[in-house]
Amino acid sequence: MAGGGDLAERIGERRDGVGDPRALVGELRRAVLLVPLVGGELWAEWAGGIRWVCAFTGEVALARFALARGEGQVPWDYAALLGARIVDEIVPVLDGPTGIAVDVATEGGAMFFPPVTGIVPDAVAVDRLPEEAGRER
């Protein structure tokens, strides 16, 4: 099982204009990501009509997020989840289109994985054709 550091490295490559996007998605699936918990629920924010599950490649990236929010002195609970579990099990059961936002407080290191085919299951991808939809959300 890959740690989040490998994902952070692949994100850096893509942001530099190199690397394979499919390899990046594969690394997302293999990475163990830290997702803050709020009231026992995974932290997610709505933006642009999409729910974004906020995930981090390690404790340093999570701490950077807490500091950016002015909450660096308060301990945060989080779940350590395999990216594939977030994508395959969690995203499909959440209401509305859901993507994953990785390392959002890391300058030059954040990456958004939108709810589209090739990233999330086809049944919940926003870019699928209506007749392909396995179920509506």
Residue pairs with C-beta under 8 A, 6 or more apart in sequence:
1 30
1 32
1 82
2 27
2 30
2 31
2 32
3 31
3 32
3 57
3 58
4 31
4 32
4 33
4 34
4 56
4 57
4 58
4 61
5 57
5 58
6 27
6 30
6 31
7 24
7 27
7 28
7 30
7 31
7 33
7 57
7 83
7 102
8 57
8 58
8 61
8 103
8 106
8 109
10 19
10 23
10 24
10 27
11 24
11 102
11 103
11 109
11 110
11 111
12 108
12 109
13 19
13 24
14 21
14 24
14 111
15 108
15 109
15 111
22 118
24 111
25 113
25 118
25 119
27 83
28 83
28 87
28 100
28 102
28 113
28 119
29 82
29 83
29 84
29 87
30 82
30 83
30 84
31 57
31 82
31 83
32 80
32 81
32 82
32 83
33 55
33 56
33 57
33 80
33 81
33 82
33 83
33 86
33 100
33 102
34 55
34 56
34 57
34 58
34 59
34 61
34 62
34 78
34 79
34 80
35 42
35 43
35 53
35 54
35 55
35 56
35 78
35 79
35 81
35 86
36 42
36 43
36 54
36 56
36 62
36 65
36 76
36 77
36 78
37 43
37 76
37 77
37 78
37 79
42 53
42 79
42 90
43 53
43 54
44 51
44 52
44 53
44 54
44 94
44 98
45 51
45 52
45 54
45 101
46 52
46 96
49 96
49 97
50 96
50 97
50 98
50 99
50 114
50 115
50 126
51 94
51 95
51 96
51 97
51 98
51 99
52 98
52 99
52 100
52 101
52 112
53 86
53 90
53 91
53 94
53 98
53 99
53 100
53 101
54 65
54 101
54 104
55 81
55 83
55 86
55 100
55 101
55 102
55 103
56 62
56 65
56 78
56 102
56 103
57 102
57 103
61 103
61 105
61 106
61 109
62 76
62 78
63 72
64 103
64 105
64 106
65 103
65 104
65 105
66 72
66 74
66 76
67 105
68 105
81 90
83 100
86 100
87 100
87 119
87 120
87 121
88 121
91 98
91 99
91 100
91 115
91 120
91 121
91 124
92 120
92 121
92 123
92 124
95 137
96 137
97 115
97 124
97 126
97 137
98 115
98 120
98 124
99 112
99 113
99 114
99 115
99 119
99 120
100 112
100 113
101 110
101 111
101 112
101 113
102 110
102 111
102 112
102 113
103 109
103 110
103 111
104 110
113 119
114 126
115 124
115 125
115 126
116 125
116 126
116 127
117 125
117 127
117 128
119 125
122 128
122 132
122 134
123 133
123 134
123 135
124 137
